[in-house]
Amino acid sequence: MKVLMVVLFTGVVDRIVGNLVAAEVDDSEEVVLMPVSAFPCAIQEGESFYLVRYDGEEEIVCGEPPE
């Protein structure tokens, strides 16, 4: 069975301050704030991530999205 995965946006970690991540995301001039706990990996400034939706669930994935 095939599952459709939709990449909602990609982003880059700008900085980490305490328990918050400030990130730049595609198609937005605003900086987005997210909790560090939302990331399934140990993140650092300058690292990429993307948000996907599949099976009705949204998930943050560390790294670059697949081509």
SULDA-V311079 format. One record per pair of residues at least 6 apart in sequence whose C-alpha atoms are under 6 Angstrom apart, sorted by the first residue. I is the first residue (numbers start at 1). J is the second residue. If there is no record, write none. Layout:
I,J
I,J
This chain:
4,54
5,53
5,54
6,52
6,53
7,51
7,52
8,51
8,52
9,50
9,51
10,25
10,26
10,49
10,50
11,24
11,25
11,48
11,49
11,50
12,23
12,24
12,46
12,47
12,48
13,23
13,45
13,46
13,47
14,22
14,23
14,45
14,46
15,22
15,45
19,35
19,36
20,34
20,35
20,36
21,33
21,34
21,35
21,36
22,32
22,33
23,31
23,32
24,31
48,63
48,64
49,61
49,62
49,63
50,60
50,61
51,59
51,60
52,58
52,59
